[in-house]
Structure formats: structure tokens, C-alpha cells
Amino acid sequence: MTERDYSHRTLLEKLGVKPEHRVAVRNIENAAFLAMLQSSLAKAPATALRGSYDLIFIQVNSPDDLATIAIAAKHLVPNGGLWIFHPKGKAASPRDSEVRHAGIAAGLVDNKVCAFNDTHTATRYVIPKARRT
């Protein structure tokens, strides 16, 4: 099987951002990403979780931040995506396994990973198809 080449895609394309999406952001510390996101959307991203969103981006920098995953999961549209930006590397805290456990505990499944920046990985979590209404 041939691997797909995504090197020509922008970060927003890899994350699946479309101008019409309703987007929320929580705890994102990357000003360049926020500016890029703002300029690509028809409506500015929300910073508070009220209602339902096509995409939610959250950043977790410590195990204490993992509780945000379950809260954000409740605000996804059925076919939406929750992107979690988390530290990468052997010394990362929280570890990938901790992030994954929190996503699964929130009733989600992970289905895509991409590099966010030099220090963080982006993992997408979605509502399992069997539970979408």
C-alpha cells in the first residue's frame, strides 16, 4: 500500500478546517495558529464552549488539563472533531497514553494524528460512528 503524501498541505488543511465551520478554541498558546485560524473562518472561533461545534481545538500541557477533554466532547456535533494538542517526546507530560485514555473515557475514539509544532502533537478524536445521531 502506498502512503499518502501530505507534505504539500497546510496545517489547517491537515486539521480539516473549512471556512463555514463553527470552531472553538481552549487554552491554545500558539498566537500564529490562532491568527491563521481566525483569518480562514467566516466566523471567529469561540473561546467558551457554548452550543455545538464542528471542530474544537484544545491544548493540554499538564495532566490537570485532561479534564477539559470530557467537557469539550459534550460540545461536538455528531460528525465533529476534537483536536487535542499535547506535548510530544519521551519526557512529555501528559503522555500520549494519558491523553488517549482521557479521550476514550470521554466516549471518543482517536482517528488521526499530525504534527502541530516542534513541541506538540495534534490528535483528533471523534464520536464513534455507532453513536452518532
C-alpha positions in Angstrom: 0.0 0.0 0.0 1.3 3.4 -0.9 1.5 6.1 1.7 -0.3 9.4 1.1 1.9 12.5 0.8 0.5 15.3 2.9 3.6 17.5 2.8 2.0 20.0 0.4 -0.9 20.6 2.7 -1.1 23.5 5.1 -1.7 22.8 8.8 -5.3 24.0 8.5 -5.9 21.6 5.6 -4.4 18.7 7.7 -6.7 19.7 10.6 -9.7 19.8 8.3 -10.6 23.4 8.8 -13.2 24.8 6.4 -14.4 28.5 6.3 -18.0 27.5 7.2 -17.1 25.5 10.3 -18.2 26.6 13.8 -14.9 26.3 15.8 -14.0 26.7 19.5 -10.5 27.0 21.0 -9.4 26.4 24.6 -6.0 27.0 26.1 -4.3 27.4 22.7 -1.0 29.2 23.3 0.2 29.5 19.7 -0.6 33.0 18.5 0.3 32.3 14.9 -2.1 29.3 14.8 -4.9 31.4 16.3 -4.3 34.2 13.7 -4.2 31.7 10.9 -7.4 30.1 12.1 -9.2 33.4 12.6 -8.3 34.5 9.0 -9.6 31.3 7.5 -13.0 31.1 9.1 -16.2 33.0 8.2 -16.9 33.5 11.9 -14.3 34.0 14.7 -13.6 30.9 16.8 -15.4 30.8 20.2 -13.3 30.8 23.3 -16.1 29.5 25.6 -17.8 26.2 25.0 -21.5 27.1 24.4 -23.5 25.1 21.9 -22.1 22.6 19.4 -19.0 22.9 17.2 -17.7 21.3 14.1 -14.1 21.5 15.4 -12.8 22.1 18.9 -9.1 22.7 19.5 -7.7 22.3 23.0 -4.2 22.3 24.3 -3.2 20.2 27.2 0.1 21.0 28.9 -0.2 19.0 32.1 -2.3 16.1 33.5 -4.6 18.6 35.1 -5.7 19.8 31.7 -7.0 16.4 30.7 -10.4 17.1 32.3 -11.1 19.6 29.5 -11.4 16.7 27.1 -14.6 15.3 28.6 -16.1 18.8 28.8 -15.2 19.6 25.1 -16.6 16.2 23.9 -20.1 17.2 25.0 -20.0 20.2 22.6 -19.1 18.3 19.3 -21.6 18.0 16.5 -22.1 14.3 15.7 -19.5 14.3 12.9 -17.3 16.9 14.5 -13.7 16.6 15.6 -11.9 17.4 18.8 -8.2 18.2 18.2 -6.0 17.8 21.2 -2.6 19.5 21.1 -0.4 17.7 23.6 3.4 17.6 24.4 5.4 15.2 22.3 8.5 13.2 23.2 9.6 10.7 25.8 9.5 13.2 28.6 6.0 14.5 27.7 3.5 15.1 30.4 0.8 14.2 29.9 2.0 11.1 28.0 0.2 10.1 24.7 -1.3 7.2 26.6 -2.8 9.5 29.2 -4.3 11.7 26.5 -5.7 8.7 24.7 -7.2 7.3 28.0 -8.9 10.6 28.7 -10.4 10.7 25.1 -11.7 7.2 25.3 -13.1 7.9 28.8 -15.0 10.8 27.3 -16.6 8.4 24.8 -14.4 9.3 21.8 -12.1 7.5 19.5 -8.8 8.8 18.0 -8.5 8.6 14.3 -5.9 11.0 13.1 -2.5 12.4 14.2 -0.3 15.2 12.8 2.5 17.4 14.0 1.2 20.7 15.4 4.6 22.3 16.1 8.1 21.4 17.4 6.8 20.7 20.9 3.2 19.4 20.4 1.4 16.7 18.5 -2.2 17.1 17.3 -4.5 14.1 17.8 -8.1 14.1 16.5 -10.9 12.5 18.5 -14.4 11.9 17.2 -17.7 10.4 18.3 -17.8 6.7 17.2 -20.0 6.2 14.1 -22.3 3.8 16.0 -23.1 6.6 18.5 -23.7 9.4 16.0 -27.3 10.6 15.7 
